[in-house]
Amino acid sequence: MRIQHRNKLTSFTLSSLLLAQPASLSAATAPQRPNIVIILADDLGFGDTGCYGATKIPTPNIDRLGRQGLRFTDAHSPSATCTPSRYAMLTGQYPWRKAGTGILPGNAPLIIDPQHATLPSILKKAGYQTGIVGKWHLGLGDKGGPDWNGEIKPGPLEVGFDYAFFQPSTSDRVPCVYIENHHVANLDPHDPIEVSYGNPIGDEPTGKDHPELLKMGLSREHNGSGHAGTIIDGISRIGYMTGGHAARWKDGDKADVLTGKAVDFIKQNKDRPFFLEFATHDPHVPRVPNARFVGKSGCGARGDAIVQFDWCVGQIVSTLETLNLSSNTMVILSSDNGPVLDDGYADRAEEDVNGHTPAGPLRGGKYVIYEGGTRVPFLVSWPGRVSPGVSDALVCLVDFSASFAALTGQKIPAGDAPDSVNVLSALLGETRNGRDKLVEHDGGQTLAFRDGLWKYIETDKRFRLALESQVRYSPVGELYNLSHDLGETNNLNVAQPGTSKKLSMELDAVRKSLQ
Ligand SMILES: [Ca+2]
């Protein structure tokens, strides 16, 4: 299609087209500028949906997307936790290259440098209307953090998005409000917001002092720790906030509110190329699906939150169909990291799991360097353009910048998006070859190196996040052959030291390549 388009252009001069018939140019270039919708779940595991083998959680809309598109079996988030993963997806840079890209408090300053090209800025330059709806968690404001009661910038709009309706960080962190572009939505100026991630502020009850007020308690592992801050909507959060009562979200309404905004964005931009990152909060904690989804899975609140996510997906897809945009829209569905059951709240995620395996056949999950941490669901649907099927190509969310730059004919400035590989052909199903190599990251300081189906996990610099203290890595490095050991059970490091050494050196070379 791209070649056909170029041939067409040879019979015109580009400038005459631009001057005489801007509408024709838009039509002629349409095949190269499909709408792009990235639906990014939060903590959705490799095995959490029907098309990846789940049997107890109904996900008909996701499964349909999988059937009509390309289902990847070796696609990765750049990290096994949120902030670093999203940082890499938007910048094209591995997160471990830059200090300060770990899990951020809700009042952190922006960690993306607006001077560099980003995924949205690349597409904006290509003529797209760019929008983000949902979770941000990449910091806001300059050094010192955001002014919640004033103009909140820099943020999404300063790094390439034309429109943003978002929550500042996670659903379990304050402030529990939505921001639209530069301002907190529905903020009453007479009830200003204050946020603290240090000492408690205000006189509102906290989970620590008033556990009797909680509609969802804290789990054993986290009791008295991070999640025991200000109680918002009956749930205590990480951090403290006062004010902004009219602006506070209701957890049970979030899927409806965010999906509504995403649908509005699509409708408003139906006549021009658009890029939408729809970053839902499901099934991240706290898991409070809308009442109509409660009990709809066989796996408790976490399963119900996935059913809710599936509904969100259905709304987006049916909107595209109703507007007759499907054949010119590439929809990618994925997740920012692998799954976790107990993530701070006593929501019975472990007790109610009912035999469901969130990571499928993989070992580990969120925060963990094993495949379950970063190997995520990844569907590409573009009816009429991407043939249905299954692809085992190795791809990563960090590759979006280079791939979509290639799709839209954009050149990335030298030095920007340095770790992004153009895997467009794999995304379009034209080849089963993606990357040869990939650095995996647990969200802390642990790295692993993939060379084809070999995987080496480093031992030094190991920093374990508190939540994965149950994970015990080998003290002498780990080597797995994923071609017949997908579950990473047979450490070949001792038996094949030469392979470990080779991969270790390759990882070192990647690490040092941009220093
Ligand atoms: Ca996440």
Boltz pocket constraint, residues with backbone or C-beta under 6 A from the ligand:
constraints:
  - pocket:
      binder: B
      contacts: [[A, 41], [A, 42], [A, 43], [A, 81], [A, 82], [A, 284], [A, 336], [A, 337], [A, 338]]
      max_distance: 6.0
